[in-house]
Amino acid sequence: MALNIDLFRRLCETPGVPGREERVRDLIRKEIKGLFDSTTVDSMGSLICTRKPTRKTTGRKKPTRVMVAAHMDEIGFYVRHVDENGFLWINPAGGFDARNLFSRRVMVCTGKEDLIGVLNPGGKPVHIASAEDRKKVPELNEFFIDLGMAPKDVAKKVKIGDFVVMHEPFVEQPDAVVSKAIDNRFACYVAIEALRKLSKAKGALGRHSSEIVIAFTTQEEVGLRGAQVAANQVKADVGIGLDVTLGCDTPGVPTTQRVTKRGDGAALVVQDSSMIANHELVEELCAVARKHRIKHQRAILPLGGADGAAIQRSGSGARCATLAAGTRYIHTVTESMDKKDLQAAVDLLAAWLATTS
């Protein structure tokens, strides 16, 4: 099953910050037609999709319920102030490194239209800046957006609370894909394509005795909020969080801190700062990968968390692990993922789902 680059492109380029994921959700709803028995949208805006077992269980009153969480949101901003000169001042929704924000094109998403602007910090341009000025890294609250239109027009078009995303095109390289929002449209893509692969597969690889619930969740980038609410509704026995993880196999980073290595396959995150994975589930996933000759690697992320932690701690708890792929330059407009690692994540999730009972 070849990579569906067009779908991945559309997922990455569709704007959706924490709390404003509705465009991404609408795209996903169109893509998943026929893959699930039911879909609902919960109070947090998460899309909860359920697929009933396709083979009977033996000696069990009810099937195992598996929840796979894929968050839809990307890091972005909200407009917090429109000044008298027509400049927009913004508040972050998610974690940014200000060093990556200089001279960026952005999209301001209003109720009626999307406006293209430029993001810059206040201060002097290089021609008149002093040596000390050039050393300074501005704080996030020093950045503003210039829409290139008259202040009176800005005031008519933009309101407090409109959201902002980076505006950069998706790029396909020979061995990789590059885009903003690979964190975490990767997860949305993997969930969709794994279920599509499962539904098309013949024989044992196309049947499962578990009840599969895919939750396309909201507001992960600000604290796993959507997953927490969704997990409390689903009450899963087993959970898989889908997310990117660090791929720091690049110049300037010691090999001891690279987390994953590009091209070594899907990543099973044993530990991050939000969750320690169930070791038996990790072993189970590794066994499936070996059986189907799917490249995979284990990883530990010292800082950062993912939706699997919300599933693990919901209700009476669940066995959980995180399935990821290494991504270079996370939380920038140049997030980069190896195509083979992306495909390995799809293949591993589909193969593992077919074994759950």
N, C-alpha and C positions, 0 to 999 in steps of 0.2 A: 504494500500500500504506500504509494509515493506521497511525499509531503505535499500538503495543500497550501502552497505558498500564498495564493490569493486570499484564502481565509485568514491566515496568520497576519498578512498585511492589513486587511480590513479591521481585524481585532486590535492591532497595535495602533492604527491611525485614528480609530474612533475615540473621541474624548470622553473621559469619565473619571472624575476625581472622587475621593471619599464623600459620600452623601449625594453624589450626582452621577450615579452609574447607569441611569436609565437608557442611554443610547446604546451602551454596550449590551445591556440586558435585552433590548429589542433586537439587536443583531443576533444574539445567541438564540433567542426564541425562534427566529426564522430558520436558523441552521439546524436545530435539533428536532424539527418536525418528523414524527414517526419513530423517534428513538426511545421515547418514554411512554409509559402508560398514563402518567398525569404530571402536570406542572402547576405550581402555585407561586405566587409572590407574597412573601411575608411582610410583616409590618416594618422591617428594616430595609425592604427593597431587594432582598436576596431572592434569587430564582431557585426554587426547590423542585427538582425533577426526580421522579420515582419510576423505576423499572422493576416490575414484578419478576419473581423467579421464572426461569424458562425450563427448569427441570425439577422434579419433585425431590424433596428430602426424605430420608428414611429414618424412622425412630426419633423424630423431632416434632414437637408441637408446632413450632413456628420457625421460619427460616432466619438465618443470621441477617441482621441489617447492617449493611456497609454504607458509610457516609464518606464521600469524596468531596473535599472542599477546594474550590478554585475561586480566589477573590478577583473581582472585576475591576477594582479601582486602581488608578495610577496616582503617583504623587502629583500635586498641582497646587493651585492657589485659589483663594477667594478674594474678590475686590473688597477692600475695607474702607477705601476713601477715594473720592474723585475731587481733585482740587480745582481751583479757579482757572488754572492754566490748561486743564484737560488731561493732566497726568493721573494715572491710576496707581494707587498704593495698595499693596497686597498683603495677605496673610497666608502663610504656608499651610497646606493640608498634606502632611507627610514629611519625611526627612530629607532635607536638601543640604548639600555642601555648597556654600556660597561661591567657592572658587570655580564651580561649573556653570555659573549663571550669567557670566559676563556676555553681553552682546548677543543675546538669544532672541530668536523669533518666537512669538507666543500667539496662541489663539484665545481670544476672550469670547466665551460662550454666553450670549445673552438670551433673553426669552424669544427674540425675534430673528436674530442672525448671529453669525460668528464673525468676529472682527480680528484681523491680523495686526499685531503690534510688535514693538521691539522692547526687550527688557534690558535695562541697564541700571547701574547704581548711580546715585548722585556723585558729583565730583568733576574734576577737570580732565579733559582729554589729554592724551600722551604728549601732545605738542607743547602744552603749557603746564604740565604737571611737574612737580619737583621730584627729586629722587626719592624722598620720603613718601610723597603721595603715591608713587608707583609701587611701593612695598606694601601698602595697606590692603588688606582683604576686607571688604565691606561686610557689615552685618546684613542679615536677610531683610530687616526693616528699612534698609537704605535703598532697596531696589524699587523701581517704578516702571510703568509701562507707558510708552508713547504710541498712540494710535494714529498719529499723523493726520488729525482732523481738527477742525475748529473746536474750542472748548464748549461752545453752546451745543454743537452736535454731539460731542461726547456725553454731555449732561443729559441729552434726550435719549441716547441709545444705551447707556450703561448705568446700572444701579448697584448699590451695595449688595453683595452676595452673589453676583454673577461669578462664574468660575472660569479658571484659566488653566490651560495646559500648554506644554511645549509644542511648537509647530515645526516638526522636522519630518522629512519623508522616510519611509521604510526603504532600506537598501538591501538587496540580495548580493552577497559576495560569492565567489566560487564555493567556499566551504562553510560559510556562515551567513546569518541574517543579523542586520543591525537596525535598531529602532529605539525610539522612546517607548516606554510602556511594555517592553518585553516582561518586566515585572509589573503585572502578573498576567498579561494576556497569554503568556506561555501556558499557564494553568488552564485557562479557558479553552485554549486550542487542544491541549492534551486530553482534557475531559471529553470534549466533543468528538475528537478523532478516535479515541480509544473506544467510546461507545459505538461509534460508527463501524469501527473494525469488528467489534464484538457482534454487532447485529448482522454483519455480512458473512462472518466466519461460518464454516460448515463443520459438522461433527461436534466433538467435545469443546473445541475452542469457541463455539458460538452459543454454548449453553451455560447457565449458571444457576445454582440452587439458592443463592442469597438474594435478598432484596437490595437492590442498588439505588442509593439516593445520591445524586450529584447536586451539591449546593453551590451555585455561583453566587458568592457572597459579597457583601458590601463592607466598606470602611475597615478593611484590614490594615491599611497603612497608618491608621490612627489608633490601633489597639485591638485588632481582632474582634471588633464589635459585632459585625454582621454574623460571623461564624458562631459567636457565643450564643446569640439568639436562635440561630438556625439549629445548632447542635442540641439545644435544650428542647426544641420541638421534635427533632428526628429521633433522639434517644437511640443512637447507634450502638452496636456491639463492637464494631471495628471501624476505625477511621483512618483515612489517608489525606494528609494535607499536600496539595500540589503547589509548589512555589519554585522560584529560582533560588539559587544559592551562589555564593561567591566563586568566581573563577579568576583567581589572582596569579595565574601562571604567566605573568607579564614582567617586563623589566622593572626593577626597583622593589620587588616583593620577594623576600626569602622563600625558598621552596617549602620551608616548614610552615608557612602561613598561607599557602595558596588555596587551601580548602578542597578544590577540585582541579583536575587537569583536563584541558580541552581535548575532546576526542576519545576520552576513556569511558564514555557512555553516561547513562542516567545515574543520578546520585541518590543514594539512600542516606539521609541525614540522621545519624545516630543520636546526636545531641546538638541543641542550640540553647540560647538563653531562656527560651520559653518552655522547652519540653525535652525530656529524655525519652527516646522512642522505646517501644516495647521490643525487647531484644528478640523474642520468638517471632514476632511479625517481621522484623528486619531479616532474620534468617530465612523465613518463608519466602519473602520477596526475592532474596538472593538465590534461593533454590529454583524458583520459577525462572529467573533470568538465566541461570546456568543451563537449565533444561532446554530452554528455547534459544540458547546461544545469543542472548541479548547482552551487549556490553554494559557493564555497570561498575560503579565504584562507591565506596563508603566515604562519608564526610562528616566532619564536626565543624560547626559554625560557632565560634566563640561568643559572638554578639549577634542578636537579631532573633526574630521568632516568626512563626507562621500559623496558619489557621488550624493545623493539627492539634495545637495546644488547647484550643477552645473545645475541640471534640473530646480530647482526652479527659478534660476536667468537667465536662457537662454531666448533669444528672448523677447517676451512680458510677460514671466513668466508662472509658472504653479503651481497648487496645489500639494504639495509634503509632503511626510512623509518617515521615515526610518523604515524598518522592519528588526529586528536583532535577535540575540540570544546571551545570555551572554556567555563569554569565559574567563576562568581563564588563567592567565599567558600570556597575549597577548604580541606579539613581542618577543617570545622565541621559542625554539624548543619543548616546552612542552605545547603549547596551548591546552586547554582541554575544551570540550563542551559536555553537557549532550545530550544523544541520543534523549530523549523525547522532549527537546527544539528544536533540529534540525528538528525532524519530525513535530513539531507544526508549525514551520516557513514554511515548505513546504505546509502543509495543509491549513494554513491561506492564503498564497499567491494564491493558486489554487482556494480556495473558494471565495476570494474577486474578482479575475479576472472574475469569472463566473457571478458576480453581476454587473460589470461595464457596463455602457451604455452611 
